[in-house]
Amino acid sequence: MLLNQGSIVQMGTPLELLQQPANDFVADFLGRADLGLKQLSLRSIAPHIKVIEGTQARHVIAHTATLREAISYMATLHVSTLVVADQSGTVLGQVCAADLLEKQHV
């Protein structure tokens, strides 16, 4: 819930507020310029894991990582694909940058 001078401006989950700010006040309050990055911080890579195809990627990320963490890691390493592993190191599949940046639906 977001208030402005004691009045409810918008109710919803953090992700809902970021994806659909009710007005300029909400967008500005949340940081209009960073709304996309903040959305990536609230979403898991888990739904985007796919079977590994072709040449196996060398860089591994935890299955609990957020989209923002995965994109940041890819940018740092200059790669577009990461292997995803669980806490025991078992490979679950891979994630690709293009898949992580596709439009997301609530």
C-alpha positions in Angstrom: 0.0 0.0 0.0 1.3 3.4 -0.9 0.0 6.6 0.8 0.2 10.2 -0.2 -0.6 12.7 2.5 -2.6 10.0 4.4 -4.6 8.9 1.4 -4.2 5.5 -0.3 -2.8 6.1 -3.8 -2.3 2.5 -4.8 -2.5 -1.0 -3.2 -0.8 -4.1 -4.5 2.3 -6.2 -4.2 5.7 -4.5 -4.8 5.8 -6.1 -8.3 2.3 -4.9 -9.1 3.2 -1.4 -8.1 6.3 -1.5 -10.2 4.6 -2.9 -13.3 1.5 -0.8 -13.2 2.0 2.5 -11.2 -1.4 4.1 -10.8 -0.1 7.6 -11.5 3.0 9.8 -11.8 3.2 10.1 -8.0 3.6 6.3 -7.7 6.1 6.1 -10.5 8.2 8.9 -9.2 8.0 7.6 -5.6 9.3 4.2 -6.8 12.0 5.7 -8.9 10.7 6.0 -12.4 14.1 5.6 -14.1 14.8 2.3 -12.3 11.3 0.6 -12.5 12.6 -2.0 -14.9 15.6 -2.9 -12.9 13.6 -3.1 -9.7 11.1 -5.5 -11.4 14.1 -7.8 -12.4 15.1 -7.8 -8.7 11.7 -9.3 -7.7 11.6 -12.1 -10.3 13.3 -15.5 -10.1 15.2 -17.1 -12.9 13.5 -20.4 -12.1 10.7 -20.2 -14.6 13.2 -19.4 -17.4 15.4 -22.5 -16.9 15.6 -24.6 -20.1 17.4 -27.8 -21.1 21.0 -27.1 -22.1 21.4 -27.0 -25.8 24.5 -27.0 -27.9 27.8 -26.0 -26.4 27.6 -26.0 -22.6 28.0 -22.6 -20.9 30.9 -22.4 -18.5 29.5 -20.0 -16.0 27.1 -21.2 -13.2 24.5 -19.3 -11.3 22.3 -20.5 -8.4 18.7 -21.4 -9.2 17.6 -19.0 -6.5 19.1 -16.0 -8.3 16.9 -13.1 -9.4 16.6 -11.9 -13.0 18.6 -8.8 -12.1 21.4 -10.9 -10.6 21.5 -13.1 -13.7 21.6 -10.2 -16.2 24.3 -8.4 -14.1 26.4 -11.6 -14.0 26.0 -12.0 -17.8 27.0 -8.4 -18.4 30.0 -8.7 -16.1 31.2 -11.9 -17.9 30.2 -10.7 -21.4 28.1 -13.9 -22.0 24.5 -14.4 -22.9 23.9 -17.8 -21.3 24.5 -19.2 -17.8 24.2 -22.7 -16.4 21.8 -23.0 -13.5 22.6 -25.3 -10.6 20.9 -26.1 -7.3 22.4 -25.8 -3.9 24.2 -29.2 -4.2 25.7 -28.2 -7.6 23.4 -30.4 -9.7 22.9 -28.7 -13.1 19.2 -27.9 -13.7 19.6 -26.3 -17.1 20.5 -22.9 -18.5 19.1 -19.4 -18.8 19.6 -17.1 -21.8 19.6 -13.3 -21.7 16.9 -13.0 -24.4 14.5 -15.2 -22.4 15.1 -13.2 -19.2 14.4 -9.9 -20.8 11.1 -10.9 -22.5 8.0 -9.1 -21.4 6.8 -10.6 -18.2 3.1 -11.0 -17.2 1.8 -10.9 -13.6 
